[in-house]
Amino acid sequence: MPLGNGDIGTNLWVEEGGDILFYISKTDAWSESVRLLKVGRLRVALSPNPFAQGLPFRQALDLGDGRIEIVAGPAAASTLVRVWVDANHPVIHVEAEGKRAFQMRASLELWRTTVRRLEGPELDSAYGMSQSPEPVFSYPDTVAPDGPNRIVWFHRNEHSIWPLTLKLQGLEAVASQWSDPIMFRTFGGLVEGDGFKTVNPTVLASTSSRHHHLAVHVLTAQTPTAAAWLAEVEKQRQQTDKLDLAAAREQHSRWWNQFWERSWIRAEGTSEAETASRGYALQRFLAACAGRGGYPIKFNGSIFTVDSRETGESYDTDYRRWGGPYWFQNTRLPYWPMLAAGDFDLMAPLFRMYLNALPLAEARTPIYFGHPGAFFPETMYFWGAYANDNYGWDRSGKAVSYIDNTYIHYYWQGAIELTKLMLDYYDYTRDAAFVRQTLLPLADSIMTFYDHHYPRDSSGRILFKPAGALETWHDAVNPMPEIAGLRTVLPRLAALPGTTAAQRVVWQRLGSELPPIPVANHNGEEVLAPAGELLGPIRNMENPELYAVFPYQLYGVGKPDLALAQRTFAARRVKGTGGWYPDAILAAHLGLADTASQFTVKNFSATNTNSRFPAFWGPKFDWVPDQDNGSVAMIALEDMLLQTDGQRIILMPAWPKSWEVSFKLHAPGNTTVAGIYRNGRMERMDVQPPPRSADVTVMPAQ
């Protein structure tokens, strides 16, 4: 079972007839080669053992209070173990109480014990370095010497690929503007508990008592020395230990209770509706467990990877396909459903990563292209550089701007979608400080890039050439995602508060210079096209033409030319669902309830066969738990129930008639809409603030 406080996570299980074990993870535990590592693993043993075979046992994940409770042992001598990752402080609590006295033993288990070369398929977990001319290593953790009744361990980066990366990618001359974010990054933990004594540096044991409490303090910091990190984790321990445990537990539960009160979708009436309802709640829980940390949610496993048992990929828990870089096409998906869910605090790490990478992006553009502005690679390390394998190691005869990986050679349009996501965030929250501090600095530089990068054709329109249509056509002219995206964001940027007259003039002019939406003929009927021209072969499984529906929402329920978009969807080249495939979302946007609901349920049924937790999807294209698979279904379920168009709120645009539902979702303008649909009608609806009720249209379920 997974737990987390938004930054620190655990994967917890109980061995049959054995002990409690849990992995410890953190959103910023980056290794020397930018692998997102586990922090460690703790084994907790009780004596007498209530988990002996044949004894009563129950383990439950309490979503409402964000904790795991385990009750085991004979009724007259049962033991309750409660594990929670404090929602407000960087500590994991393990509390145990029994009807009779018992002993507890905590043992640290490490698997990174030697310097070990990563080879073969395992190198994929260090994506970006698999073609490196130099070997790539996994380095050992360090256990601190015997301390005063505690276990202390850490992983400290004494190597870093950051300087190598900037040198390879032609950015060595500007590297002095920033500090290496990898070197001396140190992450680890401190385990302690009242009544626990040191057995050896990795084991603590308690006296016999009916009550025990272990605290696991987890810290990541860049420090000049290991001793400095040890001092910081000790300071963190002292601060946390000052807290009253009962009060901290109550405040933790209050955070989770308030989280679940923000929004909900509780569907019933059919088994499919119940599957969707459960999947939605569990995927949202996983996002909350990992969504308030130092870096965005990793699409390929989040912080909940486990020892791999996939065919041909039996590696330790530090392994994940596609490694540590961020693909925007994948990374975006956990963030879109946060708007309707009202989980705005979980969106901050995504925006922060791109804002922090903006100075490097702005410095890179004139070096690569000789003009101003910022672009972000489709696949990038968290500081904004290309993954090295994608950029290319052999630079002989190549321009500094040449990217070896043709899948992403011209793939920068994720920055346009990021701009739309930020615009939507502002529409929902009306956070003027966000506009000033984050949205405008990023959007202005991104739009500057698009204004300067492409030539104009004979009619004065932008000619997107050379270009590609996502990863599917590597050579295309005037691709749909760029055109639809800019058509969507430019007028909205010009309408923002706090913009200058000069900015508005540029954005309005740029909008007027865009090419028309590309269209094609399919069986004698007009459909949307992936691009104005497709010059290269098909290389991937995407439908770029449907970016005009999602994420850019030029077409959809209640908008012009819905039939055109529906024909395009019906004629799409790639059909299906699972992983990052967006067909469930597209169907919902187009008012196709049957298709949307079928695909949503299929995604929410795709539990990994090697996992017991029902929301560990995948691996499909990526890794377990696949955050894209669940997030696509979350977006689709929300869009089946509620869509917005400016100030308009459309309820039930793609909702199955047989699904009953109680819901509360968010809409632009700090608006919430709650309701109950039962027996074929909307029985109750509550819109806050009340004047927004005039903007609501309820459509008949299908």
C-alpha positions in Angstrom: 0.0 0.0 0.0 1.2 3.5 -0.8 1.3 6.5 1.6 2.8 9.9 1.3 2.6 13.5 2.4 3.2 15.1 -1.0 7.0 14.8 -0.7 7.9 11.7 1.3 6.4 8.4 0.3 6.2 4.8 1.5 5.4 1.5 -0.1 4.3 -0.7 2.8 3.5 -4.4 3.0 3.4 -7.2 5.6 5.2 -10.4 5.0 3.0 -13.4 5.6 4.0 -14.8 9.0 6.8 -12.1 9.1 7.4 -8.4 9.5 6.2 -5.0 8.3 8.4 -3.6 5.6 8.3 -0.2 3.9 10.3 1.5 1.3 10.9 5.2 1.9 11.0 7.7 -1.1 11.3 11.4 -1.7 10.5 13.6 -4.6 14.0 15.1 -4.7 16.2 12.1 -4.1 18.2 12.5 -7.4 21.3 10.5 -7.9 24.6 11.3 -9.6 23.1 10.3 -12.9 19.7 11.8 -12.3 17.9 8.6 -11.3 15.1 9.2 -8.8 16.2 6.8 -6.0 14.5 5.3 -3.1 15.8 6.6 0.2 15.9 3.2 2.0 13.8 0.4 3.4 12.8 -0.3 7.0 11.8 -3.7 8.5 9.7 -3.6 11.7 9.4 -6.8 13.7 7.1 -7.4 16.7 7.6 -10.0 19.4 5.5 -11.9 20.1 4.7 -11.9 16.4 1.0 -11.1 15.7 1.6 -11.8 12.0 2.2 -15.5 12.5 0.4 -17.7 10.0 -3.1 -18.6 11.0 -3.7 -15.6 13.2 -6.3 -13.0 12.4 -5.0 -10.2 10.2 -6.4 -7.1 8.6 -4.5 -4.3 6.8 -6.5 -1.3 5.6 -5.7 2.0 3.8 -7.7 4.7 5.3 -8.0 7.3 2.6 -9.9 9.8 4.7 -7.2 10.1 7.3 -4.2 9.3 5.1 -2.9 6.3 7.1 -2.5 2.5 7.1 -3.9 0.5 10.0 -2.9 -3.1 10.6 -4.8 -5.2 13.2 -3.4 -8.7 13.9 -3.1 -11.4 16.4 -5.6 -13.3 18.6 -8.5 -11.3 20.0 -7.2 -11.4 23.5 -3.7 -10.2 22.5 -4.2 -8.3 19.3 -1.9 -5.5 18.2 -2.8 -2.3 16.2 -0.1 -0.7 14.1 -0.8 2.7 12.6 1.5 4.2 9.9 1.2 7.7 8.6 3.4 10.2 6.8 2.8 13.5 8.5 1.0 15.8 6.0 2.5 18.8 7.7 6.0 17.7 8.7 8.9 15.6 7.1 8.4 12.5 9.3 6.9 9.0 9.0 5.2 7.7 12.2 4.9 4.1 13.1 2.7 3.7 16.2 1.8 0.3 17.7 -0.3 -0.6 20.7 -1.3 -4.0 22.0 -3.5 -5.6 24.6 -0.4 -7.2 26.0 3.2 -6.0 26.2 5.4 -6.7 23.2 8.8 -5.7 21.8 9.5 -3.8 18.6 12.6 -4.0 16.5 13.5 -1.7 13.6 16.1 -2.7 11.0 17.4 -0.6 8.1 17.9 -2.6 4.9 20.1 -1.2 2.2 20.7 -2.6 -1.3 23.1 0.1 -2.5 26.1 -1.3 -0.7 28.9 -1.2 -3.3 29.9 0.8 -6.4 28.1 -1.1 -9.2 28.2 -0.4 -12.9 24.8 -0.1 -14.6 24.7 -2.2 -17.7 22.4 -3.6 -20.3 18.7 -2.8 -20.0 19.1 -1.5 -16.4 20.9 1.5 -17.9 17.5 2.7 -19.1 16.9 3.8 -15.5 19.7 6.3 -16.1 18.0 7.5 -19.3 20.1 10.1 -21.1 23.4 8.3 -20.1 23.0 4.9 -21.7 25.1 5.9 -24.7 27.7 7.7 -22.7 31.3 7.0 -23.6 32.0 6.7 -19.9 30.5 4.0 -17.7 27.5 4.8 -15.4 27.6 3.7 -11.8 25.3 3.2 -8.9 27.0 4.4 -5.7 26.6 3.0 -2.2 24.7 4.6 0.8 26.4 5.4 4.0 25.3 4.4 7.5 26.5 6.8 10.2 28.4 5.2 13.1 26.6 4.2 16.3 24.6 7.2 17.5 22.6 7.8 20.7 19.9 5.2 20.1 19.1 6.0 16.5 19.7 4.8 13.0 21.1 7.4 10.6 21.9 6.8 6.9 22.3 8.8 3.7 23.2 8.8 0.1 25.5 11.6 -0.9 26.3 12.5 -4.5 30.1 12.9 -4.9 29.7 12.8 -8.7 27.4 14.7 -11.0 26.5 14.6 -14.7 25.5 18.3 -14.6 28.8 19.9 -15.8 29.3 17.2 -18.4 25.7 17.8 -19.7 26.2 21.6 -20.0 29.5 21.2 -21.7 28.2 18.6 -24.2 25.2 20.7 -25.0 27.2 23.9 -25.8 26.3 25.7 -22.6 29.7 25.6 -20.8 30.2 29.4 -21.4 27.0 30.2 -19.4 27.3 27.4 -16.8 28.8 29.8 -14.2 25.4 31.5 -13.9 24.0 28.5 -12.0 25.2 26.0 -9.4 25.2 22.3 -9.9 21.9 20.9 -8.5 23.3 17.3 -8.3 26.7 17.5 -6.7 26.6 17.0 -2.9 22.8 16.4 -2.9 22.4 14.3 0.2 19.2 12.4 1.1 18.6 9.9 3.9 16.8 9.4 7.2 17.1 9.2 11.0 15.1 6.6 12.9 14.4 7.0 16.6 11.8 6.1 19.3 11.2 6.3 23.0 12.5 3.3 24.7 14.6 2.1 21.7 18.2 1.2 22.1 20.9 0.7 19.5 21.7 -3.0 18.8 24.1 -2.0 15.9 24.2 0.9 13.5 21.3 -0.5 11.5 19.1 -2.0 14.2 17.1 -0.5 17.1 15.2 -2.6 19.7 12.6 -1.6 22.3 11.9 -2.7 25.8 8.7 -4.6 26.3 5.6 -2.3 26.5 2.0 -2.1 25.3 2.8 1.1 23.4 5.6 1.9 20.9 6.3 4.8 18.6 9.0 5.0 15.9 9.7 8.3 14.0 11.5 8.3 10.7 12.8 11.7 9.8 13.6 12.2 6.1 15.7 14.9 4.6 17.2 16.0 1.3 19.7 18.9 1.3 22.8 20.1 -0.6 25.5 20.5 2.0 29.2 21.2 1.7 30.0 18.1 3.8 28.3 15.0 5.1 28.7 16.3 8.6 26.7 19.3 7.7 23.9 17.1 6.5 24.0 15.1 9.7 23.7 18.4 11.7 20.7 19.4 9.5 18.8 16.1 10.0 19.5 16.3 13.7 18.1 19.8 13.8 15.0 18.6 11.9 14.6 15.8 14.4 14.7 18.2 17.3 12.1 20.5 15.8 9.7 17.7 14.9 10.1 16.0 18.3 8.9 19.2 20.0 5.5 18.6 18.4 2.8 16.9 20.5 2.1 13.6 18.7 -1.6 13.5 19.3 -1.9 17.1 18.0 0.2 16.3 15.0 -1.9 13.3 14.3 -5.1 15.3 14.5 -3.7 18.1 12.2 -2.6 15.4 9.7 -6.1 13.9 9.7 -7.5 17.4 9.3 -5.4 18.0 6.2 -6.6 14.8 4.6 -10.3 15.4 5.6 -10.1 18.9 4.0 -8.5 17.4 0.9 -11.4 15.0 0.4 -13.9 17.9 1.0 -12.4 19.9 -1.9 -14.0 17.8 -4.5 -15.3 14.3 -5.2 -17.0 12.1 -7.8 -18.9 9.2 -6.3 -20.5 7.2 -9.1 -22.7 4.2 -8.7 -25.6 2.3 -10.3 -23.5 -0.1 -12.3 -20.3 -2.0 -11.6 -18.6 0.1 -14.3 -19.6 3.3 -12.5 -18.2 1.9 -9.2 -15.0 1.0 -10.9 -14.6 4.5 -12.2 -15.4 6.0 -8.9 -12.9 3.9 -7.0 -10.2 4.5 -9.7 -10.7 8.2 -9.6 -10.4 8.4 -5.8 -7.3 6.2 -5.7 -5.5 8.0 -8.5 -6.2 11.3 -6.9 -4.9 9.9 -3.6 -1.6 8.9 -5.3 -1.2 12.4 -6.8 -1.7 13.9 -3.3 0.8 11.6 -1.8 3.5 12.8 -4.3 2.3 16.2 -5.5 3.7 18.7 -3.0 7.4 18.0 -3.1 10.4 19.5 -4.7 9.8 18.3 -8.2 6.8 17.3 -10.4 5.2 13.8 -10.3 7.2 11.3 -12.3 4.8 9.8 -14.9 6.8 6.6 -14.9 6.2 5.3 -11.3 5.9 8.5 -9.3 7.7 7.8 -5.9 6.1 4.4 -5.7 8.3 2.1 -7.8 9.0 -1.3 -6.4 11.3 -4.2 -7.2 10.6 -4.9 -10.8 9.2 -8.3 -11.8 8.2 -7.4 -15.3 9.3 -9.9 -18.0 13.0 -9.2 -18.9 13.1 -6.3 -16.3 13.9 -7.9 -12.9 15.7 -5.1 -11.2 15.7 -3.3 -7.8 13.3 -0.6 -6.8 15.5 2.2 -8.2 14.8 1.0 -11.7 12.1 2.7 -13.9 11.8 2.7 -17.7 12.7 6.1 -19.1 14.6 7.1 -16.0 14.7 10.6 -14.5 14.0 13.1 -17.3 10.6 14.7 -17.8 8.6 14.2 -21.0 6.1 17.0 -21.1 3.6 14.9 -23.1 3.6 12.5 -20.2 4.2 14.8 -17.3 1.2 17.1 -18.2 -1.4 14.4 -17.6 -1.4 14.2 -13.8 -1.8 18.0 -13.7 -4.9 18.6 -15.9 -7.4 16.9 -13.6 -6.1 18.9 -10.6 -8.0 22.0 -11.9 -11.5 20.5 -11.7 -10.5 18.7 -8.5 -9.4 22.0 -6.9 -6.0 20.5 -6.1 -4.2 23.7 -7.0 -1.5 23.3 -4.4 -0.4 20.1 -6.1 0.3 22.0 -9.3 3.0 24.2 -7.9 6.0 21.8 -8.4 5.3 21.6 -12.2 5.2 25.4 -12.6 8.2 25.9 -10.3 10.3 23.4 -12.3 9.8 25.3 -15.5 10.2 28.7 -13.9 13.5 27.6 -12.4 14.6 26.3 -15.8 13.7 29.5 -17.5 17.1 31.3 -17.1 18.9 28.3 -18.8 16.3 28.2 -21.5 16.7 31.9 -22.2 20.5 31.6 -22.3 20.3 28.6 -24.6 18.1 30.1 -27.3 20.6 32.7 -28.6 23.4 30.2 -28.5 21.4 27.7 -30.5 19.4 29.9 -32.8 20.7 33.5 -32.6 17.4 35.0 -31.4 15.7 35.6 -28.0 13.0 33.7 -26.2 12.8 30.4 -24.4 12.1 26.8 -25.6 11.9 23.7 -23.5 12.9 20.3 -24.9 10.1 17.7 -24.9 12.5 15.5 -22.9 14.5 17.3 -20.3 16.4 17.0 -17.0 14.7 18.9 -14.2 17.0 21.9 -14.7 16.0 22.2 -18.4 18.8 20.6 -20.4 18.2 17.8 -23.0 18.7 14.2 -21.9 22.2 13.6 -23.2 21.4 10.6 -25.3 18.7 12.6 -27.1 21.0 15.6 -27.7 23.7 13.2 -29.0 27.2 12.4 -27.8 29.0 12.6 -31.1 29.0 16.3 -32.1 31.3 16.0 -35.1 30.2 18.2 -37.9 26.9 19.1 -36.1 25.6 22.5 -35.2 25.2 23.1 -31.5 21.4 23.2 -32.1 21.3 19.8 -33.8 19.4 17.2 -31.8 20.2 13.6 -32.7 16.9 12.2 -31.6 14.6 13.0 -34.5 11.5 12.2 -32.4 12.0 15.4 -30.5 14.2 17.4 -32.9 11.6 20.1 -33.4 9.3 19.1 -30.5 9.0 22.2 -28.3 5.2 22.7 -28.3 4.9 21.4 -24.8 5.7 25.0 -23.7 2.5 26.2 -25.4 0.4 23.6 -23.6 2.2 24.6 -20.3 1.0 28.2 -21.1 -2.5 27.0 -21.5 -2.4 25.1 -18.2 -1.1 28.2 -16.5 -3.9 30.3 -18.0 -6.5 27.8 -16.9 -4.9 27.8 -13.4 -5.3 31.5 -13.3 -8.9 31.3 -14.5 -9.8 28.9 -11.8 -7.9 30.6 -8.9 -7.7 34.3 -10.0 -4.3 34.4 -8.4 -2.8 37.7 -9.6 0.5 37.0 -7.9 0.8 33.8 -10.0 0.3 35.8 -13.2 2.9 38.3 -12.2 5.5 35.9 -10.8 5.1 32.7 -12.9 2.7 32.9 -15.8 3.9 36.1 -17.5 7.7 35.5 -17.2 7.3 32.0 -18.8 4.7 32.9 -21.4 6.3 36.1 -22.5 9.6 34.3 -23.2 7.9 31.3 -24.9 5.9 33.6 -27.2 9.0 35.5 -28.0 10.6 32.3 -29.1 7.7 31.5 -31.5 7.7 35.0 -32.8 11.4 35.0 -33.8 12.0 31.4 -34.6 10.0 30.8 -37.8 10.0 32.7 -41.1 6.9 34.2 -42.7 5.5 32.9 -46.0 4.6 35.1 -49.0 1.3 36.1 -47.4 2.9 37.2 -44.2 1.8 34.1 -42.2 4.2 32.1 -40.0 5.7 29.1 -41.8 6.3 26.4 -39.2 9.1 24.7 -41.2 11.2 22.8 -40.4 8.8 21.3 -37.8 7.3 18.0 -36.7 3.9 16.9 -35.6 4.5 15.6 -32.1 6.7 12.4 -32.2 4.7 10.8 -35.0 5.7 12.9 -38.1 9.3 14.1 -37.7 9.1 16.2 -40.8 6.0 18.3 -41.3 4.9 21.8 -42.2 2.4 23.9 -40.1 1.6 21.1 -37.5 -1.8 21.3 -35.8 -0.5 21.3 -32.2 1.5 24.5 -32.6 -1.2 26.3 -34.6 -4.1 25.2 -32.4 -2.1 25.9 -29.3 -1.1 29.5 -30.2 -4.6 30.2 -31.5 -5.8 29.3 -28.0 -3.3 31.0 -25.7 -2.5 34.2 -27.5 -5.8 36.0 -27.1 -6.1 34.9 -23.5 -2.6 36.2 -22.8 -3.5 39.6 -24.2 -6.5 39.7 -21.9 -4.5 39.1 -18.7 -4.2 41.7 -16.0 -0.7 43.2 -15.6 0.4 42.9 -19.2 2.1 45.8 -21.0 0.8 47.5 -24.2 3.9 46.3 -26.0 3.3 42.7 -25.0 -0.3 42.9 -26.1 0.7 44.4 -29.5 3.2 41.5 -30.1 0.7 38.8 -29.1 -2.1 40.2 -31.2 0.2 40.5 -34.2 1.5 37.0 -33.7 -2.1 35.7 -33.5 -2.9 37.4 -36.8 0.1 35.8 -38.5 -0.9 32.2 -37.7 -1.7 29.8 -40.5 -5.2 28.5 -40.7 -6.2 25.3 -38.9 -5.1 22.4 -41.2 -7.8 20.3 -42.6 -8.0 17.3 -45.0 -10.5 15.3 -46.9 -11.5 11.8 -45.6 -13.9 9.8 -47.7 -15.3 13.0 -49.2 -15.7 14.8 -45.9 -13.6 17.5 -44.3 -11.6 16.5 -41.2 -8.9 18.1 -39.1 -5.4 17.3 -40.3 -2.2 16.6 -38.3 -0.4 19.3 -40.3 -0.6 21.4 -43.4 1.9 19.0 -45.1 3.3 15.7 -43.9 6.7 15.1 -45.4 8.1 12.2 -43.5 7.0 8.6 -42.6 4.8 7.8 -39.5 7.0 7.0 -36.5 4.7 6.9 -33.5 1.1 6.3 -32.3 -0.4 9.8 -31.9 -3.2 11.8 -33.5 -1.8 15.3 -33.6 -4.9 16.7 -35.3 -6.9 16.0 -32.2 -4.8 18.4 -30.1 -7.3 20.9 -31.4 -9.8 19.1 -29.1 -7.5 18.3 -26.2 -5.6 20.0 -24.8 -6.4 23.2 -26.8 -10.2 22.9 -26.8 -11.0 24.7 -30.0 -13.7 22.1 -30.6 -16.0 20.4 -28.2 -19.5 20.3 -26.7 -21.2 23.6 -27.1 -18.6 24.9 -29.6 -18.8 25.5 -33.4 -18.0 22.7 -35.8 -18.6 19.9 -33.3 -19.5 17.5 -36.2 -16.1 18.2 -37.8 -14.3 17.2 -34.7 -16.4 14.1 -34.2 -15.7 13.0 -37.8 -12.0 13.6 -37.1 -12.2 11.4 -34.0 -14.0 8.7 -35.9 -11.4 8.8 -38.6 -8.4 8.9 -36.3 -5.5 6.7 -37.3 -4.6 5.4 -33.8 -7.5 4.1 -31.7 -7.5 2.7 -28.2 -6.9 3.5 -24.6 -4.4 2.7 -21.8 -1.3 4.6 -20.7 -1.1 8.1 -22.2 -3.5 7.4 -25.0 -6.0 10.3 -24.7 -9.0 8.8 -26.5 -11.2 8.7 -23.3 -10.6 12.5 -22.8 -11.3 13.2 -26.5 -14.5 11.3 -26.4 -15.7 13.1 -23.3 -14.9 16.5 -24.9 -16.8 15.5 -28.0 -19.9 14.4 -26.0 -19.5 10.7 -26.8 -20.6 9.2 -23.5 -20.4 5.5 -24.5 -16.9 5.7 -25.8 -15.7 7.9 -22.9 -17.1 5.7 -20.2 -15.9 2.5 -21.8 -12.3 3.8 -22.1 -12.4 5.3 -18.6 -13.5 2.0 -17.0 -10.9 0.1 -19.1 -8.1 2.4 -17.8 -9.3 2.1 -14.2 -9.3 -1.7 -14.5 -5.7 -1.9 -15.8 -4.1 -3.0 -12.5 -0.6 -4.4 -12.9 -0.7 -8.2 -12.5 2.3 -8.1 -10.1 0.7 -5.5 -7.8 -2.0 -6.0 -5.2 -2.8 -2.3 -4.8 -5.6 -1.7 -7.4 -4.3 1.7 -8.6 -0.9 0.5 -9.5 -1.6 0.6 -13.2 0.8 -0.3 -16.0 3.4 -0.6 -17.1 1.9 -0.1 -20.6 4.4 2.2 -22.3 6.0 3.5 -19.2 6.3 2.1 -15.7 4.4 0.9 -12.6 2.5 2.7 -11.2 1.7 4.4 -14.5 0.5 7.9 -13.6 -0.6 8.6 -17.1 -3.0 5.7 -17.3 -4.9 6.8 -14.2 -4.7 10.5 -14.9 -6.2 10.1 -18.4 -9.2 8.4 -16.8 -9.5 11.1 -14.2 -9.6 13.8 -16.8 -12.1 11.9 -18.8 -14.4 11.2 -15.9 -14.3 14.9 -14.9 -15.0 16.0 -18.5 -17.9 13.5 -18.8 -19.5 15.3 -15.9 -18.4 19.0 -16.2 -16.9 21.1 -19.0 -16.3 24.8 -19.2 -16.1 27.3 -22.1 -15.1 30.7 -20.8 -17.6 31.5 -18.1 -20.0 28.7 -19.3 -20.4 25.6 -17.2 -21.8 22.6 -19.0 -22.9 19.7 -16.7 -23.4 16.1 -18.0 -22.0 16.7 -21.5 -21.0 13.0 -21.8 -22.5 11.2 -18.8 -24.1 7.7 -19.1 -27.8 7.7 -18.1 -27.3 4.5 -16.1 -24.6 6.0 -13.9 -25.8 7.8 -10.8 -23.4 10.2 -9.2 -22.8 12.6 -6.3 -20.1 15.2 -7.2 -18.4 18.4 -6.3 -16.0 19.9 -8.9 -14.4 23.3 -9.5 -14.8 25.7 -12.3 -13.2 29.0 -13.4 -13.7 32.0 -11.2 -13.3 30.3 -7.8 -16.5 28.4 -8.5 -17.6 25.1 -7.2 -20.5 23.0 -8.5 -21.9 20.2 -6.4 -24.9 18.0 -7.3 -26.6 14.6 -7.2 -27.8 12.9 -10.3 -30.2 10.1 -9.6 -33.1 8.3 -11.2 -32.4 10.0 -14.5 -32.5 13.6 -13.3 -30.4 16.2 -11.4 -32.0 16.0 -7.9 -29.8 18.6 -6.3 -27.4 21.3 -7.5 -25.4 23.8 -5.4 -23.3 26.4 -7.2 -21.0 28.7 -5.3 -21.0 31.6 -5.5 -24.7 31.5 -6.3 -24.7 34.1 -9.1 -22.7 31.6 -11.2 -25.8 29.4 -11.4 -26.9 31.5 -14.3 -23.8 30.2 -16.2 -24.7 26.6 -15.8 -26.3 24.4 -18.5 -27.4 20.9 -17.6 -27.4 18.5 -20.5 -29.4 15.3 -20.6 -27.5 12.1 -19.8 -27.0 9.7 -22.6 
